[in-house]
């Protein structure tokens, strides 16, 4: 029996990495993951596990040796402790260099819609710098740019539903007319695996079939969980103050100032044609019984 092709996935026990890993295993691939998490039981030992070891690039090279494709989901949503965006960029560059040195033939990278080297927002600027490193590496690549992800372990939609279930008033920054264009995490995984099997270089937005204003999005989530919470439009600074206070209560980071700026700058939508079939509206109604019934902590998920 021929050996199965080995693919590497960063963060196979995380949100998007988990979906990509499921599809690779289902297609008969061997999977290696680089991760900072304790392995869970879902994959029942079918995934080889190696640590992120950015401070020792030679160990990254050895971990990746033999892999033909690297699916990269590594990034941070916000700076935490010593892990800054500059550090995340440096770690990502080390990973790309290690992949090339290990003989990886192709990298499929999960980026973000509307990254820019000129962006004043470190999240979007950092994503653009990582894309640049991939293009300059000489490896074959596909860069996928989702705007907003949703799915069973998706924190954003779940936690908005949680707030709508538990609070009489929801504070929205500005006028609420900026856009959202979500993609189902399993659709993103399908695109990733599809582009992993190709050879040509590609950079595409990964977006679902529905666009909403933020106000429409809130109303649809409220409808799905049968809540009619009052949405109050406030200046961005007041929203950041309110979410900062709630963050301290919950021991989490609910929303950063840069995320508010990116949202209001309409960076969570795409001008490209949709390339994913699943509708958020249908998914929410199919999952309304559990959506928002418990709070999902970003800090606990990634830093504890």
Secondary structure, DSSP 8 states (H G I E B T S, - for coil): -----EEEEETTTSHHHHHHHHHHHHTT-EEEEEESS---STTTT-EEEEE--TT-HHHHHHHHTT-SEEEE----SS-BTTB-HHHHHHHHHHHHHHHHHHT--EEEEE--TT--TT-SSHHHHHHHHHHHHHHHT-SEEEEEEESEEESTT-HHHHHHHHHHHH-SEEEEETTS-SEE-EEEHHHHHHHHHHHHT--S-EEEEE--S--EEHHHHHHHHHHHTT---EEEEE-HHHHHHHHHHHHHHHTS----HHHHHHHHTTTT--SS-------HHHHHHHTTTTTTSS---HHHHHH-
